[in-house]
């Protein structure tokens, strides 16, 4: 049996880190990115095109920003649908539209190719450590056969059922992530403006009913000026909340709680933070409150404004 080959399309914040994990595990990995220098920087073999990558890869991994990009990579000239071959597996690791994923699954199936939708959670830190959570839709047997790919990058792999269910679960998760980050940012700006000791505020929140991922994992660093760069941007977080609203509309469920995070991350986008990590939403809310920064060393803190 020939040695399996992984191909990663998209070598950015998350794709690059996952590729490094696969290379470190001893696998042969081909990489393609719009920036041709990234493959060499990461340490994988560069592919000249998506078609060239698909010609050699046993499994093609997609780490792309949204369904629009995924559809162009799959359906465009020289794309995956034209260049894939029977028996191949494609895994979409991004946060994509569940409806789009179901359509693409059917198109790949016509070519004898299995598409898995594998939403990932844990951010850049978990990607670096190989401790991501994967929520996967599609064939359970195919997922089991891909343990050589998932083991180096994920600590938890959960099969969610039918095609599209992985991405639907990811959209639901990211909505809660957006709510907690936006709401905690608002609370922390208020605490800072009130003159409270922010470390003590976090101690209280993390031992009280307001505890969440943002209070535990994000804000202990943010209040020191460390925004944990390298994760999801404000623009992508806004996109994810919009995907949530669309998914709930398809399900016939009202989305009454989406307005808050849409407003918060939309504000961040409009104030110039679109391409910065979504943790910077706290600075956008601070700007709206008169230039508040949680860390006093920042030159734009309220005291210096």
C-alpha positions as CSV (number, residue, x, y, z in Angstrom):
1,X,0.0,0.0,0.0
2,X,1.4,3.4,-1.0
3,X,2.1,6.0,1.7
4,X,-0.8,8.4,2.1
5,X,-0.2,12.0,1.2
6,X,-2.0,15.0,2.8
7,X,-2.6,18.2,0.8
8,X,-3.5,21.5,2.5
9,X,-5.2,24.3,0.5
10,X,-4.8,27.5,2.6
11,X,-1.7,27.9,4.7
12,X,-2.8,30.9,6.9
13,X,-3.3,31.2,10.6
14,X,-5.0,27.8,11.1
15,X,-4.0,25.9,7.9
16,X,-0.3,26.7,8.4
17,X,-0.3,25.5,12.0
18,X,-2.2,22.3,11.2
19,X,0.2,21.6,8.3
20,X,3.2,22.0,10.7
21,X,1.6,19.4,13.0
22,X,1.2,17.0,10.1
23,X,4.8,17.5,8.9
24,X,6.1,17.0,12.5
25,X,4.2,13.8,12.7
26,X,6.2,12.5,9.8
27,X,3.6,12.7,7.0
28,X,4.3,13.9,3.5
29,X,2.3,17.1,3.1
30,X,1.7,19.2,0.0
31,X,0.6,22.8,0.5
32,X,-1.0,25.4,-1.7
33,X,-1.7,29.0,-0.9
34,X,-2.2,32.3,-2.8
35,X,1.1,33.3,-1.2
36,X,3.5,30.8,-2.8
37,X,6.2,31.6,-0.1
38,X,4.1,30.1,2.7
39,X,4.7,26.5,1.9
40,X,8.5,26.8,2.3
41,X,8.1,28.9,5.5
42,X,5.9,26.2,7.0
43,X,8.1,23.3,5.9
44,X,5.7,21.4,3.5
45,X,6.2,20.6,-0.2
46,X,4.8,23.5,-2.3
47,X,2.2,22.7,-5.0
48,X,2.0,24.9,-8.0
49,X,-1.8,24.7,-8.2
50,X,-4.9,23.1,-6.6
51,X,-5.0,20.7,-9.5
52,X,-1.3,19.7,-8.9
53,X,-2.0,19.2,-5.2
54,X,-5.1,17.1,-5.9
55,X,-3.2,14.9,-8.4
56,X,-1.0,13.5,-5.6
57,X,-2.9,13.9,-2.4
58,X,-4.8,11.1,-0.8
59,X,-6.8,13.5,1.3
60,X,-7.3,17.2,0.4
61,X,-7.7,19.5,3.4
62,X,-9.3,22.9,3.0
63,X,-8.5,25.7,5.4
64,X,-10.3,28.7,3.8
65,X,-12.1,31.7,5.1
66,X,-15.7,31.2,3.9
67,X,-18.0,29.2,1.6
68,X,-17.5,31.7,-1.3
69,X,-13.8,30.9,-1.4
70,X,-14.4,27.2,-0.9
71,X,-16.8,27.1,-3.8
72,X,-14.3,29.0,-6.1
73,X,-11.6,26.5,-5.2
74,X,-13.9,23.5,-5.7
75,X,-16.0,24.6,-8.7
76,X,-13.7,27.0,-10.6
77,X,-11.6,26.2,-13.6
78,X,-8.8,23.9,-12.5
79,X,-10.6,23.4,-9.2
80,X,-11.0,20.4,-7.1
81,X,-14.1,19.1,-8.7
82,X,-12.3,18.9,-12.1
83,X,-9.1,17.5,-10.7
84,X,-10.2,15.1,-7.9
85,X,-10.2,11.4,-8.5
86,X,-12.4,8.5,-7.3
87,X,-11.6,7.3,-3.8
88,X,-10.2,10.6,-2.7
89,X,-11.3,12.4,0.4
90,X,-11.8,16.2,0.8
91,X,-12.1,17.7,4.3
92,X,-13.4,21.3,4.7
93,X,-11.9,22.5,7.9
94,X,-13.3,26.0,7.7
95,X,-16.5,27.6,9.0
96,X,-18.7,27.2,5.9
97,X,-22.4,27.4,5.2
98,X,-24.0,24.1,6.0
99,X,-26.3,24.5,3.0
100,X,-23.3,25.0,0.7
101,X,-21.6,22.0,2.2
102,X,-24.5,19.7,1.6
103,X,-24.6,20.8,-2.1
104,X,-20.8,20.3,-2.5
105,X,-21.1,16.9,-0.8
106,X,-23.5,15.8,-3.5
107,X,-21.3,17.1,-6.3
108,X,-18.2,15.3,-5.0
109,X,-20.3,12.2,-4.5
110,X,-21.0,12.1,-8.3
111,X,-17.2,11.8,-8.8
112,X,-16.8,9.1,-6.2
113,X,-15.1,11.5,-3.8
114,X,-16.1,11.7,-0.1
115,X,-16.5,15.2,1.4
116,X,-16.3,15.6,5.2
117,X,-17.2,18.9,6.8
118,X,-15.0,19.2,9.9
119,X,-15.5,22.4,11.8
120,X,-12.6,23.1,14.2
121,X,-12.5,24.9,17.5
122,X,-9.8,26.0,19.9
123,X,-8.1,28.8,18.0
124,X,-4.4,29.3,17.1
125,X,-3.2,28.1,20.5
126,X,-4.9,24.7,20.1
127,X,-3.8,24.4,16.5
128,X,-0.2,25.0,17.6
129,X,-0.5,22.4,20.3
130,X,-2.5,19.8,18.2
131,X,-5.3,20.0,20.7
132,X,-8.2,21.2,18.4
133,X,-11.7,20.0,18.7
134,X,-13.2,18.7,15.4
135,X,-16.9,18.4,14.8
136,X,-17.4,16.3,11.7
137,X,-20.3,15.6,9.3
138,X,-20.2,12.9,6.6
139,X,-19.2,9.2,6.6
140,X,-18.2,7.9,10.0
141,X,-16.0,5.2,8.4
142,X,-14.1,7.7,6.3
143,X,-13.5,9.8,9.4
144,X,-12.2,6.7,11.2
145,X,-9.9,6.0,8.3
146,X,-8.5,9.5,8.6
147,X,-7.1,9.1,12.1
148,X,-3.6,9.5,10.7
149,X,-4.7,13.1,9.8
150,X,-6.8,14.0,12.8
151,X,-4.6,12.5,15.5
152,X,-1.7,15.1,15.0
153,X,-4.1,18.1,15.0
154,X,-7.0,17.3,17.3
155,X,-7.5,16.2,20.9
156,X,-11.2,15.6,20.4
157,X,-12.9,14.4,17.2
158,X,-16.7,14.1,17.4
159,X,-18.8,12.6,14.5
160,X,-22.0,14.7,14.2
161,X,-23.8,12.7,11.6
162,X,-25.0,13.6,8.2
163,X,-23.1,15.9,5.7
164,X,-23.4,19.5,6.8
165,X,-23.9,18.7,10.5
166,X,-20.2,19.4,11.3
167,X,-20.4,22.9,9.9
168,X,-23.8,23.5,11.5
169,X,-22.4,22.5,14.9
170,X,-19.4,24.8,14.3
171,X,-21.7,27.7,13.4
172,X,-23.7,27.2,16.6
173,X,-20.5,27.1,18.6
174,X,-19.1,30.2,17.0
175,X,-22.3,32.1,17.7
176,X,-21.9,31.4,21.4
177,X,-18.2,32.3,21.1
178,X,-19.2,35.6,19.6
179,X,-21.8,36.4,22.2
180,X,-19.4,35.7,25.1
181,X,-16.6,37.7,23.6
182,X,-18.7,40.7,22.7
183,X,-20.6,40.7,26.0
184,X,-17.5,40.3,28.1
185,X,-15.7,43.0,26.1
186,X,-18.6,45.4,27.0
187,X,-18.5,44.4,30.7
188,X,-14.7,44.8,30.9
189,X,-14.8,48.3,29.2
190,X,-17.4,49.3,31.8
191,X,-15.3,47.9,34.6
192,X,-12.3,49.8,33.4
193,X,-14.2,53.0,33.0
194,X,-15.5,52.6,36.6
195,X,-12.0,52.2,37.9
196,X,-12.3,48.6,39.0
197,X,-9.3,46.3,39.3
198,X,-9.7,44.2,36.2
199,X,-7.8,41.2,37.5
200,X,-10.1,41.1,40.5
201,X,-13.1,41.5,38.3
202,X,-12.0,38.4,36.3
203,X,-11.4,36.5,39.5
204,X,-15.0,37.2,40.5
205,X,-16.5,36.4,37.1
206,X,-14.5,33.2,36.9
207,X,-15.9,32.0,40.2
208,X,-19.4,33.2,39.5
209,X,-22.3,32.6,37.1
210,X,-20.8,35.0,34.5
211,X,-17.9,32.7,33.7
212,X,-17.3,31.9,30.0
213,X,-14.5,31.1,27.6
214,X,-13.7,34.8,27.2
215,X,-13.3,35.4,30.9
216,X,-11.2,32.3,31.4
217,X,-9.0,32.2,28.3
218,X,-9.0,35.6,26.7
219,X,-9.2,38.5,29.1
220,X,-6.5,37.4,31.6
221,X,-4.1,38.1,28.7
222,X,-6.0,41.1,27.1
223,X,-5.8,43.1,30.3
224,X,-2.0,42.9,30.1
225,X,-2.0,44.1,26.5
226,X,-1.7,40.6,24.9
227,X,-4.4,40.2,22.4
228,X,-3.4,36.6,21.6
229,X,-2.8,37.4,17.9
230,X,-3.3,34.8,15.2
231,X,-6.9,33.8,15.6
232,X,-10.2,34.6,14.1
233,X,-10.5,38.2,12.8
234,X,-13.4,40.6,13.4
235,X,-14.5,40.3,9.8
236,X,-14.6,36.5,10.0
237,X,-16.5,36.6,13.3
238,X,-19.1,38.8,11.7
239,X,-19.3,36.3,8.9
240,X,-19.8,33.5,11.3
241,X,-22.7,35.2,13.1
242,X,-24.3,35.9,9.8
243,X,-24.0,32.2,8.9
244,X,-25.7,31.4,12.2
245,X,-28.6,33.7,11.4
246,X,-29.0,32.1,7.9
247,X,-28.8,28.6,9.4
248,X,-31.5,29.4,11.9
249,X,-33.7,30.9,9.2
250,X,-33.3,27.6,7.3
251,X,-34.4,25.7,10.4
252,X,-37.3,28.0,11.1
253,X,-35.8,29.1,14.4
254,X,-35.8,32.8,15.5
255,X,-32.4,34.3,16.2
256,X,-33.3,37.0,18.7
257,X,-29.9,37.2,20.3
258,X,-27.8,37.8,17.1
259,X,-28.2,41.6,17.1
260,X,-25.7,42.2,19.9
261,X,-22.6,40.4,18.4
262,X,-23.5,41.6,14.9
263,X,-23.5,45.2,16.2
264,X,-20.2,44.7,18.2
265,X,-18.2,43.1,15.5
266,X,-19.7,45.3,12.9
267,X,-18.5,48.3,14.9
268,X,-15.1,46.8,15.0
269,X,-15.0,46.3,11.3
270,X,-16.1,49.9,10.6
271,X,-13.5,51.3,13.0
272,X,-10.7,49.7,11.2
273,X,-10.3,46.4,13.1
274,X,-11.8,44.1,10.4
275,X,-8.5,42.2,9.7
276,X,-7.3,42.2,13.3
277,X,-8.0,39.4,15.8
278,X,-11.6,39.4,17.1
279,X,-10.3,40.0,20.6
280,X,-9.8,43.6,19.4
281,X,-13.5,44.1,19.5
282,X,-12.9,45.3,23.1
283,X,-10.9,48.2,21.7
284,X,-13.7,49.1,19.3
285,X,-16.1,49.2,22.2
286,X,-13.5,51.2,24.1
287,X,-13.2,53.7,21.3
288,X,-17.0,54.2,21.4
289,X,-16.7,54.8,25.2
290,X,-14.2,57.6,24.7
291,X,-10.9,55.8,24.1
292,X,-10.9,53.2,26.9
293,X,-8.2,50.5,26.9
294,X,-8.1,47.7,29.4
295,X,-4.3,47.8,29.8
296,X,-2.9,51.1,31.2
297,X,0.4,50.9,29.3
298,X,-1.5,51.5,26.0
299,X,-0.9,55.0,24.8
300,X,-4.6,55.3,23.8
301,X,-5.9,54.5,27.3
302,X,-8.6,56.8,28.6
303,X,-6.2,58.5,31.0
304,X,-3.9,59.5,28.1
305,X,-6.7,60.5,25.7
